[in-house]
Amino acid sequence: MPRRERGDWKAPPGDKLAAAFLEKQEVMDCHDLIDAVDDAVALGEDEAMLPVAFLARVIPDLDPLDYPHLRELWNQLCDEQGAPERKLAPLPKRQPPPKAVEHSFKVGKPIHYKQHSDESEEGGPF
């Protein structure tokens, strides 16, 4: 999976899938949105002009309780209002993408096969 650095997303070296993903317009729109927010935060701004291309696609799918901090706020409010039965389970922690697995194995002696020839009396290669 791509890793984000300020102002750029970079695919791990040799990861063609991640590189192709980063070239998609939707990903570039997301990148623009995040950069606009980062710039506003860095300047201490309370508001930001945001590119809407990405937001227009994702806002219909957003649920405030999909954000861990808002889910915690909901659960806190449930406790304060005497409604613990309405609390929601915490969201699972995001797991980092799996790393490439390297396999190591010992190499033994090479296997030698008999060569089949017309002169062989055995009739087969083994």
Secondary structure, 3 states (H helix, E strand, C coil): CCEEECCEEECCCCCHHHHHHHCCHHHHHHHHHHHHHHHHHHCCCCCCCCCHHHHHHHHHHCCHHHCHHHHHHHHHHHHHCCCHHHCCCCCCCCCCCCCCCCCCCCCCCCCCCCCCCCCCCCCCCC
